[in-house]
């Protein structure tokens, strides 16, 4: 009869409930309950019958929470065969807390449920009429538990295969959708949101180089995996109430796909930067080879013509042409420097010093805790400093300027100040220069502060993350 019952039920819960009831009926025992225990040693009440009122308290709370002596023996691998437990902690707890009548029941038999050597759970059998079960009774219960273990294992393998097939189907949809993401800055966040949409996880965490992003929330159980392609490392962790074998397999597939997608986006980003840099260099060469040379020739011709002229009006006109040519030549040189900053490969301090000579400003530069800045950050930071220098030259009416750079851990603090004419920030609408500085700083995830007053100079304070 037990063997037939093992094949009944649409799911594991129904099957074990039917087996437990059949076993109790055959043996004339009133009470029993079954725990399944997972690999994380967490137990689950999966079947019960004939429980006294005290164990039924608050939806069987005494059986669902906490540990007990039989559970501890199971976890310590000390429970090899069916045994009599002299005192049940759960029955004792129900009695002590006055959760209801336990019908004088104080002890039970505990039978390990195994599939071969793999422990799967426990079956507890209790009776008011029996203080201690005989060895024959224990042997019978152990035989039934062995049959239950084999059936539970088959069920688990079947359910795992079903879950794996379902998750693989979801994986195809996930990959198809995330493959459309083309923005590397939002890629991981979108990947996390989609993962929680398609899979039954509580949260997912990405660690990619200096990025640490958690989408959703952490939970007790997690599974992590990582992949490395120098100089990049991607690590993904998933969190849930239970992490199945299928989930770990799916995570490995996701990790492989996302790493390839990130590499593709990263290379595309670098390619765009290279194209932009090459275009800047081409324009700067064209300016140098064409406009720069034409202006230089114009100035030389003006100088030669000035020496040959005798009438003062003509001399004045030629001098004006020469002065305008000098000014235009200086502007072109500054433009060339902006497109292709000379000396930046030697560091920002060197670039500032060379640019100060070009614009004819006396800039005092101080740098504390100097660190190497990545190419992705160095050029934008240089553009910010360059804009500040240009603003001082155009508006401050002073030739003196100070730039203080302080490197603190992963942050760069910059203080730019002059003792020029200053202005009232509340009365004068900021021009494109200050707006450009603020926008660039915010794009880098930094902070921008401006202090100025009439006849008291101007001070700009910046805090920029280096990563």
VOTI-207366 format. One record per residue (C-alpha): residue in three letters; z, x, y. Coordinates in steps of 0.5 Angstrom, whole numbers, plus 500, padded with zeros to 3 digits. Example, Ala and Ser with C-alpha at 12.3 -4.5 7.8 and 13.67 -1.06 7.14 Angstrom:
BEGIN
ala516525491;ser514527498;
# end
This chain:
BEGIN
unk500500500;unk502506505;unk495509503;unk491503505;unk495502512;unk494509514;unk486506515;unk488500519;unk488500526;unk484501532;unk488507535;unk493512533;unk499507536;unk497501532;unk496505525;unk503509526;unk506502528;unk503499522;unk505505517;unk512505520;unk513497519;unk510498512;unk515504510;unk521500512;unk519494508;unk518498502;unk525501502;unk529496505;unk531500511;unk532496518;unk530502523;unk525507525;unk521511530;unk516516531;unk515522536;unk509526537;unk510532540;unk504536543;unk503544544;unk507544550;unk513541546;unk513535550;unk515528546;unk512521546;unk515515543;unk509512539;unk512507534;unk518504533;unk521498529;unk528495528;unk531498534;unk538496536;unk539494543;unk542500545;unk536504544;unk531499547;unk535499553;unk530500559;unk524500555;unk527505550;unk529510555;unk534513550;unk528515546;unk523517551;unk527522555;unk531528554;unk532532548;unk536531542;unk539535536;unk533534531;unk528535537;unk531542538;unk531544531;unk523542531;unk522546537;unk525552534;unk521551527;unk528550523;unk526543521;unk522545514;unk524539510;unk527532511;unk534532512;unk540528514;unk542528521;unk550527521;unk550525529;unk544522533;unk545524540;unk541519542;unk545513539;unk551517542;unk548517549;unk547509548;unk554508546;unk557512551;unk553509557;unk554502554;unk547501554;unk547495549;unk550495541;unk548500536;unk550496530;unk555501528;unk549506527;unk551513528;unk546517524;unk539518521;unk534522517;unk529526520;unk522527517;unk518533520;unk510530520;unk505536519;unk498537517;unk498543513;unk503548517;unk501545523;unk507541526;unk505534529;unk512530530;unk518527527;unk519520524;unk527518524;unk529513519;unk536509520;unk540504516;unk547501518;unk548501510;unk546508509;unk551514511;unk547519508;unk540518504;unk539521497;unk534527496;unk530522492;unk529518498;unk528524503;unk523526498;unk519519498;unk520519506;unk517527506;unk511525502;unk509519507;unk510523513;unk505528509;unk500523509;unk501521516;unk500528518;unk493528515;unk491522518;unk494523525;unk490530525;unk484526523;unk485521529;unk486527534;unk480531532;unk476524532;unk479523539;unk478530541;unk470529539;unk470523543;unk473526549;unk469532549;unk462528548;unk465524554;unk466530559;unk460533557;unk456527560;unk460527566;unk459535566;unk452533567;unk453528573;unk457533576;unk453539576;unk447535578;unk451533584;unk454539586;unk447543585;unk445539592;unk451543596;unk447548600;unk453550605;unk457555603;unk463554608;unk464547605;unk462548597;unk468549594;unk472543597;unk466539595;unk466542588;unk474540588;unk473533590;unk467531585;unk471534580;unk477530581;unk472524581;unk468526574;unk474528570;unk481525569;unk485531573;unk491531578;unk488537582;unk484543582;unk485550585;unk480555587;unk481562589;unk475566591;unk476572595;unk481571600;unk480563600;unk485559596;unk484552596;unk488546593;unk484539592;unk489534589;unk496536587;unk499540582;unk502538576;unk506540570;unk501542566;unk495547568;unk489551565;unk486557569;unk480561568;unk477567572;unk470570573;unk468577577;unk462579579;unk463585584;unk466585589;unk467577588;unk472574584;unk472566583;unk479563579;unk479556578;unk486552575;unk486545573;unk492541573;unk494534569;unk499530565;unk496533559;unk490539559;unk486537553;unk482542549;unk476539552;unk478540559;unk479547558;unk472548555;unk469544561;unk473548566;unk469554563;unk462551564;unk464549571;unk467556572;unk460559570;unk456554574;unk460554580;unk460562580;unk452562580;unk452557585;unk456561590;unk452567588;unk446564590;unk449561597;unk452568598;unk445571597;unk442566601;unk447567607;unk446574607;unk438574607;unk439569613;unk443574617;unk438580615;unk433576617;unk436574624;unk438582625;unk431584623;unk428579628;unk433581634;unk431589632;unk424587633;unk425583640;unk429589642;unk424594640;unk418590643;unk422590650;unk424597650;unk416599648;unk413594653;unk417591659;unk422597659;unk416602660;unk412597665;unk419597669;unk420604669;unk412606671;unk413601677;unk419604679;unk416611679;unk409608682;unk414605688;unk417612689;unk411616689;unk408611694;unk414611699;unk413618700;unk406617702;unk407612707;unk409613714;unk410606717;unk417603717;unk415596715;unk411598709;unk417603707;unk422598707;unk418593702;unk416599697;unk424601697;unk425593696;unk420593690;unk424600687;unk431597688;unk428590685;unk425594679;unk432598678;unk436592678;unk431589673;unk430595669;unk438595668;unk438588666;unk433589661;unk437595658;unk443590658;unk439585654;unk436590649;unk444592648;unk446585647;unk440584641;unk442591638;unk449594640;unk448601640;unk454604637;unk457598634;unk456602627;unk461607630;unk466601631;unk468596637;unk471601641;unk465606642;unk461600643;unk465598649;unk465605652;unk458605652;unk457598654;unk461600660;unk457605662;unk451601662;unk454596666;unk458601671;unk465598669;unk471602668;unk474599662;unk481602659;unk481600652;unk487601648;unk487599640;unk493599636;unk494599628;unk486600628;unk483597622;unk476596619;unk473590621;unk468586616;unk461586619;unk461578618;unk467579624;unk465585627;unk459582631;unk462576633;unk468579636;unk463584639;unk459578643;unk466575645;unk468582648;unk461583651;unk461576654;unk468578658;unk465584660;unk459581663;unk464575667;unk468581670;unk462584672;unk459578675;unk465574678;unk471578679;unk469583684;unk472589681;unk470595677;unk476596673;unk478592667;unk483593661;unk482591654;unk488591649;unk487590642;unk492590637;unk491589629;unk497585626;unk496584618;unk490580618;unk490578625;unk487581631;unk490580638;unk486581644;unk488581651;unk482582656;unk485582664;unk482585671;unk485585678;unk479582681;unk479576686;unk481571680;unk480563681;unk484556680;unk482554673;unk484547675;unk479547681;unk473551678;unk469548673;unk468554667;unk461557667;unk457558660;unk461565660;unk468562659;unk465556654;unk461561650;unk467565649;unk472559647;unk467557642;unk466563639;unk473564638;unk474557635;unk468558630;unk472564628;unk478560627;unk482563632;unk486561638;unk484562646;unk488562652;unk486563659;unk490565665;unk488566672;unk490565680;unk486566686;unk487573688;unk491575682;unk486577677;unk484574670;unk487574663;unk484572657;unk488572650;unk485571644;unk488571637;unk482572631;unk483572624;unk480578621;unk478574614;
# end
